[in-house]
Amino acid sequence: MYYVYVLVNEDGKSYIGYTSNLRERIKSHKNKMSIYTSKYNNWELCYYEAYLSKEDALKRERALKKSGQGRRWLKERIKNSIETCRKN
């Protein structure tokens, strides 16, 4: 399986990523082993999508990262989850 995921921190920052091992990738973010997320604290997994195809997952990640419309759509879709993650 391949995953596209969204992390949110208490300051409302978000990070969109892709991985084939979601548990290990989240652990690496929490241990500050990722360049962007190491600058901030308290990341929570807020959302993820699973794909059988690596190409589909990468295409989705790129669409969400690069498109302002994709980011807005995602934030609207998961706005309650984002608020819950920020409070934890």
Secondary structure, 3 states (H helix, E strand, C coil): CEEEEEEECCCCCEEEEEECCHHHHHHHHHCCCCCCHHHCCCCEEEEEEEECCHHHHHHHHHHHHHCHHHHHHHHHHCHHHHHHHHHC
